[in-house]
């Protein structure tokens, strides 16, 4: 009887426990990265709002920030996120604006 529980613990319960623990670690790491991303975007947003740029340029940059966020969230929500190029293209549009200045 004792050997049956030992086998059950070693073959089934132990790997499930380790897998669950690792899944929660990955989830927490992903939440940490997303919160850093959000904080960075908010910092850029408030820098834009408080800058001496013209209102049209501020609106253009705000639209770009919303586009980057929407593209990333759409990528993360997709069932089969394979191609990352739309996120790279959306984030690269900001560098085009910076180069034009």
TAZI-V860745 format. One record per backbone hydrogen bond with DSSP energy under -0.5 kcal/mol. CO is the residue of the C=O (numbers start at 1). NH is the residue of the N-H. E is the energy in kcal/mol with one decimal. If there is no record, write none. Layout:
((CO	NH	E) (CO	NH	E))
This chain:
((1	5	-1.5) (2	6	-2.0) (3	7	-2.5) (4	8	-2.4) (5	9	-2.7) (6	10	-2.4) (7	11	-2.7) (8	12	-2.1) (8	13	-1.7) (9	14	-2.3) (12	16	-1.6) (13	17	-2.3) (14	18	-2.2) (15	19	-2.5) (16	20	-2.3) (17	21	-2.3) (18	22	-2.2) (19	23	-2.1) (20	24	-2.0) (21	25	-1.7) (22	26	-2.4) (23	27	-2.1) (24	28	-2.4) (25	29	-2.2) (26	30	-2.3) (27	31	-2.4) (28	32	-2.1) (29	33	-2.3) (30	34	-2.4) (31	35	-2.2) (32	36	-2.0) (33	37	-2.2) (34	38	-2.5) (35	39	-2.4) (36	40	-2.2) (37	41	-2.5) (38	42	-2.4) (39	43	-2.1) (40	44	-2.3) (41	45	-2.6) (42	46	-2.5) (43	47	-1.9) (44	48	-2.3) (45	49	-2.4) (46	50	-1.9) (48	51	-1.1) (54	58	-2.2) (55	59	-2.5) (56	60	-2.0) (57	61	-2.4) (58	62	-2.5) (59	63	-2.3) (60	64	-2.0) (61	65	-2.5) (62	66	-2.4) (63	67	-2.2) (64	68	-2.5) (65	69	-2.2) (66	70	-2.8) (67	71	-2.5) (68	72	-2.4) (69	73	-2.6) (70	74	-2.4) (71	75	-2.2) (72	76	-2.5) (73	77	-2.0) (74	78	-1.0) (78	81	-0.5) (80	82	-1.5) (82	84	-0.6) (84	87	-0.9) (84	88	-1.8) (85	89	-2.7) (86	90	-2.2) (87	91	-2.2) (88	92	-2.0) (89	93	-1.0) (91	94	-0.8) (91	95	-0.5) (92	96	-1.1) (93	97	-1.3) (94	98	-2.0) (95	99	-2.2) (96	100	-1.5) (97	101	-1.0))
